[in-house]
Amino acid sequence: MPEDSLRVVARIKALPDKVGLVRSILLQLVEPTRKEEGCIVYELLQNKSDPTDFTFVEEWQSESFLNSHANSQHLTGAREKLKGMVAEAPDIRSYSVVK
């Protein structure tokens, strides 16, 4: 893994009655994102004690690759599909490794 890579944690909170639909939409992002140039790690997690809580753990070679991902067709399409299904705006945080 590159030492100067960018790490991202993105949390999505589904409405309780939309968990299954949100899970399905988010799962559809995994494979196309993993094929994107610059993607090192892209995992979807679901909180065991709160099934409405989904988190992506990501690693990108650089911020420019992350920006390309943010504008990708599959991600912009998912944002549209998720309207009215999430409890709040996604919490997306970027990190660098402390050296």
C-alpha positions in Angstrom: 0.0 0.0 0.0 1.4 3.4 -0.9 2.4 5.4 2.2 0.8 8.6 0.9 -2.5 7.0 -0.1 -5.8 8.5 1.0 -8.1 6.7 3.4 -11.8 7.3 3.5 -14.5 6.3 5.9 -18.0 7.0 4.6 -21.0 6.3 6.8 -24.6 6.0 5.5 -27.5 5.8 7.9 -30.6 4.1 6.3 -34.2 4.7 7.4 -35.3 1.7 9.5 -37.9 0.6 6.9 -35.4 1.0 4.0 -32.5 -1.1 5.3 -32.9 -3.8 2.7 -33.1 -1.4 -0.2 -30.2 0.7 1.0 -28.1 -2.4 1.4 -28.9 -3.5 -2.1 -28.0 -0.1 -3.6 -24.7 0.1 -1.7 -23.7 -3.4 -2.6 -24.0 -2.5 -6.2 -21.2 0.0 -5.8 -18.6 -2.5 -4.6 -17.5 -4.3 -7.8 -17.5 -1.3 -10.2 -15.6 0.8 -7.6 -13.0 -1.9 -7.0 -12.4 -1.8 -10.8 -11.8 2.0 -10.8 -8.3 3.2 -11.4 -6.6 4.2 -8.2 -8.8 2.1 -5.9 -6.8 0.0 -3.5 -9.5 -1.0 -0.9 -13.3 -0.6 -1.0 -15.3 -2.5 1.6 -18.9 -2.2 2.7 -19.6 -2.9 6.4 -22.9 -3.1 8.2 -23.1 -2.5 12.0 -24.0 -5.7 13.8 -25.9 -3.9 16.6 -27.5 -1.3 14.3 -28.4 -2.6 10.9 -29.3 0.9 9.6 -25.7 1.9 9.9 -23.5 1.2 6.8 -19.9 2.2 6.5 -17.5 2.1 3.5 -13.8 1.7 4.3 -11.8 2.9 1.4 -8.2 3.5 0.3 -7.3 5.5 -2.8 -3.9 6.1 -4.4 -4.6 9.9 -4.4 -7.2 12.5 -4.0 -7.6 12.8 -7.7 -8.7 9.2 -8.0 -11.1 9.7 -5.1 -12.5 12.8 -6.9 -13.0 10.7 -10.1 -14.8 8.1 -8.0 -17.1 10.8 -6.5 -18.1 11.8 -10.0 -18.5 8.2 -11.4 -21.7 7.2 -13.0 -22.3 4.4 -10.5 -21.9 6.6 -7.5 -23.9 9.5 -8.8 -26.7 7.0 -9.8 -26.6 5.5 -6.3 -27.0 9.0 -4.7 -30.1 9.5 -6.7 -31.6 6.1 -5.8 -30.9 6.7 -2.1 -32.9 9.9 -1.9 -35.7 9.5 0.7 -34.1 6.3 2.0 -31.4 7.7 4.3 -31.9 9.3 7.7 -29.2 12.0 7.2 -26.6 13.2 4.8 -23.6 10.7 4.4 -20.7 11.4 6.8 -17.6 11.2 4.6 -14.2 11.6 6.2 -10.8 11.6 4.5 -7.6 10.6 6.4 -3.9 10.3 5.8 -1.7 7.9 7.6 0.2 9.4 10.5 3.9 8.9 10.1 
